[in-house]
Amino acid sequence: MAKACFGYIIIVMKLNIPEINLNKYQLFTTFVLFWVGLAWLGLALALFGIFYNVILAGYIFIGTIFLIYLISFNKTKVETNYHFFLIFLVLLITVFIFSFYTTPTIFSGRDQGSLSEAAIRLSQNHHLAFSFPAEKEFFNIYGSGSALNFPGFNYTANGELFTKFPLGYVSWLAIFYSIFGLNGFVIANSITFLIFLFSFYLVARYYLRPSSSVIALALILTSFIFSWFFKFTLSENLALMLTWFGIYTFVLFTKNKERFYLLAAISTFSLLLFSRIEALGFLAVIIAILLTKYKSWKYLLSVIIGKKILLLLGGFALLYFFNLAIDTQSYLAISKRFLSPFVSLNRGLASSSVSYVSTTLYALKVLSFYAMINFILFGLVGFIYLWKHKKFEILIPFLIIAPTFAYILHPSISTDHPWMLRRFVFAIIPVSILYTVWFLDSCLPACLSGRQAGRGFFKKRIYFYIFSGLMIVCNLTIFVPYLAISPNKNLLPQIEGISKNFVTSDLILVDRDATGGGWSMMTGPLNFIYDKQAVYFFNPNDLDKIDRKKFSAVYFIIPDNKVDFYKPSGLFERLTPIKDYAIETNLLDIATGKKQELYDTPLE
């Protein structure tokens, strides 16, 4: 019998993969653009309500393969530089140490907890708005607007909760939470901080000699402000990366006029718009710099920027206006808070009775307490010197950052510190350190020796190393004692233990101070981690407005020191004690300013 044989003829075709030639600066820029692109993707998915892991995983997979191809194809063109390798190793170790002493800030009551919750909810629900039965009850009481029982959120018209904060950092956190869980928050901040450090160092290398740029980096690494805010899920962490990578690429564009770097700068600063209102000022300065250099709008748009980048800018603008449309309340609140100092020029930091002079003096006093006032003063002197001598090219980073210096006059934030230092962390302090080092390196030796910079005594550089060493020592006196402090390190396991006393159908009303303070409340984790109907409760009269039949039981978690607060309302007599609880917390306690006498406040 004849056999029928079947088979397949496989034709292997050689893929014509295009060659992409990049230098080391372009490789670094492409690597960072991979993360910027991931942030853009996460933001778009959040805005359109399709925030799914599979889409993010697809981007990461394809992007990683592309980066591996670029590195392998161009590895022979990038010389081995042990100096850069050592710098990178030090930065990596630093980020690891900072991460080791960080506890994910997921507790309700302040910005970091609200941002974390918004990110977790986005990851869990795949869209920004969410609701649950207990939340609906309080919406029926208060209606649309600010959700007072759920800090950091607004009620929508149909009774859902929606974050009060810009969405750029929320979606960035949600990306990493989707992949790594709670540890994703630390990883998200680690990536942004590492890119910031290397971008800042490359900017410093552009304006300073190699040894001086290392000193500038050392001042960053030993400054309390960066190690402290690394521990929190605050938008300043993303702003650090975007601001300084954007400055780095814009500086490179001004040097070699390659549109690739302009595209990177515009993409980065445009993304920053979705996280920080200051980005409007940065972009305005960049446009002013380009117009000053190229004179004509038509030449700037058609020749320098080009149609492709303009088309991309149009896409960013459409997405931004769409973002404004669905997140109007948060931007109105941010704009009101940002513009209020300029509307009422005699209004101070925390009270209309406090003048701008008092506000500024208080801000400077706080900066001096954290060993940062010297950066501001020396940096400003360096700026004045460069401006006087018309060295405008060296001033590009300072000019871009310049709008944020209004925060020295009016920080537009609560007076407690180190919280108020948020206003200075991503722009003012880094740029001040950069120009402080420039001043100490290029100007101070000449002034002290009475000779021109670059001659005579300046060659010894002794003044530079003395002043730099003193600043590093001053940094370390603040940096070292607080490095290992991790706020609320053991709080989550204690909340987990408390959560086991309830079932999902219970309504749990939680006093503001149940965990020791209103900035680390247990309500958020009880909700989005342990699936309990927990609500921050502050108005005893609300109890009678709740439909308690919808819940299997109603519980009230109240600390001993708040018992007297509830007795006058009659609520306490209606409660039946069930079980005692105990909470141990780890907080940083630093004196705060008084509204009446800001500039006279003792700092301890």
C-alpha positions in Angstrom: 0.0 0.0 0.0 1.3 3.4 -0.9 1.9 5.7 2.0 0.9 9.3 1.8 3.6 11.6 3.3 2.8 15.0 4.5 5.1 17.7 5.6 5.7 21.4 5.8 8.2 23.5 4.0 9.3 26.3 6.3 10.9 29.3 4.8 13.0 31.2 7.2 13.2 34.8 6.1 16.0 37.0 7.4 14.5 39.9 9.3 15.7 43.3 8.2 16.0 44.9 11.6 17.1 48.5 11.1 20.3 49.6 12.7 20.0 52.3 15.3 23.2 54.1 16.1 23.2 55.9 19.4 25.9 57.4 21.6 26.0 57.1 25.3 24.0 60.2 26.0 21.3 59.0 23.5 21.3 55.6 25.1 20.7 57.1 28.6 18.0 59.3 27.2 16.3 56.4 25.5 16.4 54.4 28.7 14.7 57.1 30.7 12.2 57.7 27.9 11.2 54.0 28.4 10.1 55.0 31.9 8.5 58.2 30.8 6.6 56.3 28.1 5.4 53.8 30.8 4.2 56.8 32.8 2.3 58.2 29.8 0.8 54.8 29.1 -0.4 54.4 32.7 -1.9 57.9 32.7 -3.7 57.3 29.4 -5.1 53.9 30.7 -6.3 55.6 33.9 -8.0 58.4 32.0 -9.8 56.1 29.7 -10.7 53.6 32.4 -8.9 50.6 31.0 -6.1 50.2 33.5 -5.2 46.6 33.0 -2.0 44.7 33.8 -1.8 42.9 30.5 -1.4 46.2 28.6 1.3 47.4 31.0 3.1 44.0 30.8 3.0 44.2 27.0 4.6 47.6 27.0 7.3 46.5 29.5 8.1 43.3 27.5 8.4 45.0 24.1 10.3 48.0 25.6 12.7 45.8 27.4 13.5 43.8 24.3 14.0 47.1 22.4 16.4 48.4 25.1 18.3 45.1 25.1 18.7 45.4 21.3 19.9 49.0 21.5 22.4 48.2 24.2 23.7 45.1 22.4 24.0 46.9 19.0 25.7 50.0 20.4 27.8 48.5 23.2 31.0 48.7 21.2 30.5 52.5 20.8 30.2 53.2 24.5 33.6 53.1 26.1 34.0 51.5 29.5 34.1 54.3 32.0 35.0 53.2 35.5 34.3 56.6 36.9 30.7 56.5 35.7 30.4 52.9 36.8 31.5 53.8 40.3 29.1 56.7 40.5 26.2 54.5 39.4 27.2 51.8 42.0 27.2 54.4 44.7 23.8 55.8 43.6 22.4 52.2 43.5 23.6 51.5 47.0 22.2 54.8 48.3 18.8 54.0 46.8 18.9 50.6 48.3 19.7 52.0 51.8 16.9 54.6 51.5 14.5 51.8 50.4 15.5 49.6 53.4 14.3 52.3 55.8 11.1 53.0 54.0 7.6 51.8 55.0 4.8 52.2 52.3 2.7 55.2 53.3 -0.8 53.8 52.9 -2.5 55.2 56.0 -5.3 57.7 55.6 -5.3 61.3 56.7 -2.6 63.1 54.6 -1.6 63.4 51.0 0.7 60.4 50.9 -2.0 58.0 52.2 -4.6 59.5 49.8 -2.3 59.1 46.8 -1.5 55.5 47.8 -5.2 54.7 48.2 -6.1 56.3 44.9 -3.3 54.2 43.2 -4.5 51.0 44.8 -8.1 51.6 44.0 -7.1 52.3 40.3 -5.2 49.0 40.2 -8.0 47.1 41.8 -11.0 48.6 39.9 -9.2 49.4 36.6 -10.7 52.9 36.7 -10.4 56.0 38.9 -13.9 56.2 40.5 -15.0 53.7 43.0 -17.6 53.1 45.7 -18.7 50.8 48.5 -21.8 50.6 50.8 -20.4 52.6 53.7 -19.3 55.4 51.4 -22.7 55.6 49.8 -24.3 56.3 53.2 -22.1 59.3 53.9 -22.6 60.6 50.3 -26.4 60.6 51.1 -25.6 62.8 54.1 -23.1 65.3 52.4 -23.8 65.1 48.7 -21.3 65.8 45.9 -18.1 67.7 46.6 -15.4 67.1 49.2 -15.6 63.7 50.9 -14.8 64.7 54.5 -15.0 61.2 55.8 -12.5 60.0 53.1 -9.6 62.4 53.1 -8.1 63.1 49.7 -11.3 62.3 47.8 -14.3 64.0 46.3 -17.8 62.7 45.8 -18.9 62.6 42.2 -22.4 63.5 41.2 -23.5 59.8 41.3 -21.9 59.2 44.7 -18.6 57.6 43.8 -15.2 58.6 45.2 -12.7 60.3 43.0 -9.2 61.4 43.9 -8.5 65.1 44.7 -5.0 64.9 43.3 -3.6 65.2 39.8 -3.4 61.8 38.1 0.2 61.6 36.9 1.7 60.3 40.1 -1.4 58.3 41.0 -1.2 56.3 37.8 2.6 56.0 38.2 2.2 54.4 41.6 -0.7 52.2 40.3 1.6 50.7 37.7 4.0 49.4 40.3 1.4 48.4 42.8 -0.2 46.3 40.0 3.0 44.4 39.5 4.7 44.3 43.0 1.9 45.0 45.5 2.7 47.4 48.4 6.5 47.0 47.7 5.7 48.6 44.3 5.4 52.0 46.0 9.1 51.8 47.2 10.2 50.5 43.8 8.3 53.4 42.0 10.1 56.0 44.2 13.4 54.2 43.8 13.3 54.4 40.0 12.4 58.1 40.0 15.1 58.9 42.6 17.8 57.0 40.8 17.0 58.7 37.5 16.9 62.1 39.2 20.3 61.5 40.8 22.0 60.5 37.5 20.3 63.3 35.5 21.3 65.8 38.1 24.9 64.5 38.0 25.0 64.7 34.2 23.7 68.3 34.3 26.4 69.1 36.9 29.0 67.5 34.7 27.9 69.8 31.9 28.6 72.9 33.9 31.3 71.8 36.4 34.5 69.9 36.4 34.2 66.2 37.2 35.4 66.4 40.8 33.1 69.4 41.5 30.1 67.5 40.0 30.9 64.6 42.5 30.8 67.2 45.3 27.4 68.4 44.1 26.1 64.9 44.0 27.5 64.3 47.5 25.6 67.3 48.8 22.4 65.9 47.3 23.0 62.4 48.8 23.7 63.8 52.3 20.8 66.2 52.4 18.1 65.3 54.8 15.3 66.5 52.6 15.8 63.9 49.8 16.2 60.9 52.1 13.1 62.0 54.1 10.7 62.5 51.3 11.8 59.4 49.5 9.9 57.6 52.3 6.6 59.0 51.3 4.3 58.5 48.3 4.2 62.2 47.3 4.2 63.7 43.8 7.5 65.4 44.5 9.2 62.1 43.9 8.0 61.8 40.3 8.6 65.6 39.9 12.3 65.1 40.8 12.8 62.7 37.9 10.8 64.6 35.4 12.2 68.0 36.2 15.8 67.1 36.2 15.7 64.7 33.2 13.8 67.4 31.4 16.4 70.0 32.2 19.2 67.6 31.2 17.7 66.9 27.8 16.8 70.6 27.2 20.4 71.5 28.0 21.7 68.9 25.5 19.3 70.3 22.9 20.6 73.9 23.3 24.1 72.4 22.9 23.7 70.3 19.8 20.3 71.2 18.4 19.2 67.6 18.0 15.4 67.3 17.9 15.6 64.0 19.7 16.6 65.8 22.9 13.9 68.5 22.4 11.3 65.7 21.9 12.5 64.1 25.2 12.4 67.4 27.1 8.9 68.3 25.8 7.5 64.8 26.5 9.0 64.9 30.0 7.8 68.4 31.0 4.4 67.8 29.4 4.0 64.7 31.6 5.0 66.8 34.6 1.9 68.9 33.9 -0.3 66.0 35.0 1.4 65.9 38.4 2.6 69.5 39.3 1.1 72.8 38.4 4.7 74.3 38.5 5.2 72.6 35.1 3.3 75.4 33.5 6.0 77.9 34.7 8.8 75.6 33.5 7.3 75.2 30.0 6.7 79.0 29.8 10.4 79.6 30.6 11.5 77.1 28.0 9.4 78.8 25.4 10.8 82.1 26.4 14.4 80.8 26.1 13.7 79.3 22.6 12.1 82.6 21.5 14.9 84.6 22.8 17.4 82.5 21.0 15.6 82.0 17.6 13.6 85.4 17.6 10.8 84.3 15.3 7.7 82.2 16.2 7.5 80.9 12.6 11.1 79.9 12.5 10.9 78.3 15.9 7.8 76.2 15.1 8.6 75.2 11.5 12.3 74.8 11.6 13.4 74.1 15.2 10.5 72.2 16.6 9.0 70.7 13.4 5.7 69.2 12.4 6.2 65.8 14.2 6.9 67.4 17.6 4.0 69.8 17.1 1.7 66.9 16.3 2.9 65.2 19.5 2.3 68.4 21.5 -1.2 68.6 20.1 -1.8 65.0 21.4 -0.5 65.9 24.8 -2.7 69.0 24.9 -5.8 67.0 24.0 -5.1 64.5 26.7 -4.5 67.3 29.2 -7.8 69.0 28.4 -9.5 65.6 28.7 -7.8 65.2 32.1 -9.1 68.6 33.1 -12.6 67.7 32.1 -12.8 64.5 34.3 -10.7 65.9 37.2 -11.9 69.5 37.3 -12.4 69.7 41.1 -8.8 68.8 41.9 -7.3 71.3 39.5 -9.6 74.1 40.7 -8.5 73.4 44.3 -4.8 73.3 43.3 -5.2 76.6 41.3 -7.0 78.3 44.1 -4.3 77.2 46.6 -1.5 78.2 44.2 -2.9 81.6 43.3 -4.3 82.6 46.7 -1.0 84.2 47.9 -0.9 86.4 44.8 -4.5 87.4 45.0 -4.1 88.6 48.6 -0.6 90.0 48.8 -0.8 90.7 52.5 -1.7 87.1 53.3 0.9 85.0 54.9 1.7 81.3 55.3 -1.2 80.2 57.5 -3.2 83.2 58.4 -4.3 86.5 56.9 -2.8 88.2 60.0 0.7 87.1 59.1 2.6 89.2 56.6 4.8 88.1 53.7 7.9 89.2 55.7 7.0 86.9 58.6 6.2 84.1 56.2 9.6 84.4 54.4 11.5 84.7 57.6 9.9 81.6 58.9 10.6 79.7 55.7 14.2 80.7 55.8 14.4 79.8 59.5 13.1 76.3 58.8 15.6 75.9 55.9 18.4 76.9 58.2 17.3 74.4 60.8 17.7 71.7 58.1 21.1 73.0 57.0 19.8 74.2 53.6 19.8 78.0 53.9 23.5 78.0 52.8 22.5 76.4 49.5 19.9 79.1 48.9 22.2 82.0 49.7 25.3 80.7 47.8 23.1 79.6 44.9 21.5 83.1 44.6 24.9 84.7 44.7 26.1 82.4 41.9 23.0 83.3 39.9 23.6 87.1 40.4 27.3 86.7 39.4 26.4 84.8 36.2 23.6 87.2 35.3 25.8 90.2 35.8 28.5 88.7 33.5 25.8 87.6 31.0 26.7 83.9 31.1 23.1 83.0 30.3 23.9 79.5 28.9 25.0 78.4 32.4 21.8 79.9 33.8 19.4 77.6 31.9 18.7 75.2 34.8 18.2 78.1 37.2 15.9 80.0 34.8 13.7 77.0 34.2 13.3 76.4 38.0 13.0 80.2 38.7 9.1 80.2 39.1 9.3 77.9 42.1 11.4 80.4 44.1 8.1 82.1 44.8 7.7 79.4 47.5 10.3 81.1 49.6 8.1 84.1 49.8 5.0 82.0 50.4 5.2 78.2 50.5 1.4 77.8 50.3 1.5 74.8 52.7 0.9 74.1 56.4 3.6 75.3 58.7 4.6 72.0 60.3 8.0 70.7 59.2 9.6 68.9 57.6 6.3 68.7 55.8 6.6 72.2 54.5 9.9 71.4 52.9 8.0 69.6 50.1 7.8 72.9 48.3 11.6 73.0 48.0 12.6 69.4 47.4 12.2 68.8 43.7 13.4 72.1 42.3 14.7 74.8 44.6 17.2 72.8 46.7 18.7 70.8 43.8 19.3 73.9 41.6 20.6 75.8 44.6 23.1 73.1 45.3 24.2 73.1 41.7 24.9 76.8 41.7 26.4 76.8 45.1 29.0 74.3 43.9 29.6 76.4 40.8 30.0 79.5 43.0 32.4 77.8 45.4 34.3 76.2 42.5 34.5 79.1 40.0 33.9 82.3 41.8 34.7 82.2 45.5 38.4 81.4 45.2 38.9 84.3 42.8 37.0 86.6 45.1 39.0 85.6 48.2 42.4 85.6 46.5 41.7 88.8 44.6 42.5 87.2 41.3 40.5 86.1 38.3 38.9 82.6 38.3 41.2 79.9 36.9 44.5 81.6 38.0 46.9 81.7 40.9 45.5 80.5 44.2 42.4 79.1 42.5 44.5 76.2 41.2 44.9 74.9 44.8 41.1 74.9 45.2 41.5 74.9 49.0 38.6 77.3 49.5 36.3 75.0 47.5 37.1 71.9 49.4 36.9 73.7 52.8 33.5 75.1 52.2 32.2 72.0 50.5 33.5 69.8 53.4 31.8 72.1 55.9 28.5 71.9 54.0 28.6 68.1 53.8 29.3 67.9 57.6 26.4 70.2 58.2 24.2 68.0 56.1 25.3 64.9 58.0 24.3 66.3 61.3 20.7 66.3 60.2 20.9 63.4 57.7 22.3 60.7 59.9 20.0 60.8 62.9 16.9 60.6 60.8 18.0 58.1 58.1 16.9 55.0 59.9 13.5 56.5 61.0 10.7 54.8 59.2 7.3 56.3 60.2 4.6 53.8 61.0 6.9 50.9 60.4 4.9 48.4 62.4 1.5 49.9 62.1 0.0 47.8 59.3 0.4 44.4 61.1 -1.4 45.9 64.1 -4.2 47.1 61.9 -4.4 43.6 60.4 -4.9 42.3 63.9 -7.7 44.7 64.6 -9.4 43.9 61.2 -9.9 40.3 62.3 -12.5 41.4 64.8 -14.9 42.4 62.0 -16.6 40.9 59.0 -17.1 42.6 55.6 -20.7 43.5 56.3 -19.9 45.5 59.5 -19.7 49.3 59.5 -16.6 50.4 61.3 -16.5 54.1 62.4 -13.0 55.2 63.3 -12.0 58.2 65.3 -9.3 60.5 63.9 -6.8 59.7 66.7 -7.5 55.9 66.9 -3.9 55.2 65.7 -2.3 58.1 67.6 -2.8 60.9 65.0 -5.0 62.0 62.1 -2.2 61.6 59.5 -1.9 57.8 59.9 -5.5 56.6 60.2 -6.4 52.9 59.8 -9.5 53.5 57.7 -7.7 53.2 54.3 -5.9 49.9 54.9 -9.0 48.4 56.6 -10.9 49.2 53.3 -8.6 48.5 50.4 -6.4 45.8 52.0 -8.6 44.0 54.5 -12.0 44.6 52.7 -13.8 46.2 55.7 -16.4 49.0 55.6 -14.3 51.5 57.6 -15.0 55.2 57.7 -13.3 58.2 59.4 -15.9 59.4 61.8 -15.9 63.0 63.2 -19.6 64.1 63.6 -21.7 62.2 66.1 -24.9 63.5 64.6 -24.2 61.5 61.4 -24.9 58.3 63.2 -28.7 58.9 63.2 -28.6 59.7 59.5 -27.0 56.3 58.5 -29.2 53.4 57.5 -27.8 51.0 60.0 -30.0 48.2 58.8 -27.7 47.8 55.8 -24.9 46.5 58.0 -24.7 43.5 60.2 -23.3 45.5 63.1 -21.9 49.0 63.7 -18.6 49.4 65.6 -16.8 52.5 66.8 -13.0 52.5 67.3 -12.2 55.3 69.8 -9.0 56.0 71.8 -9.1 56.6 75.5 -8.2 60.2 75.2 -11.2 61.0 73.1 -13.9 59.6 75.4 -14.6 63.0 76.9 -15.1 64.5 73.4 -18.0 62.2 72.7 -19.8 62.4 76.1 -21.6 65.7 75.5 -23.2 64.4 72.3 -24.8 61.5 74.1 -23.1 59.0 71.7 -20.9 57.5 74.4 -23.9 56.3 76.4 -25.2 54.4 73.3 -22.0 52.4 73.0 -21.4 49.0 74.4 -17.7 48.3 75.1 -16.5 45.2 73.2 -12.8 44.9 73.4 -9.7 47.0 74.3 -7.0 47.6 71.7 -3.5 49.0 71.7 -1.5 50.7 69.0 2.2 51.5 68.9 3.4 54.0 66.4 6.8 55.4 65.2 6.5 59.1 64.2 8.9 62.0 63.7 7.9 64.7 66.1 9.3 68.2 65.3 8.1 71.5 66.6 5.7 73.4 64.3 5.2 77.1 63.8 2.4 79.2 65.4 0.2 81.2 63.1 0.5 84.4 65.2 4.3 84.4 65.5 5.8 82.5 62.7 9.2 84.2 62.6 9.5 84.0 66.4 8.9 80.2 66.6 11.7 78.3 68.3 12.9 75.3 66.4 14.0 72.4 68.5 
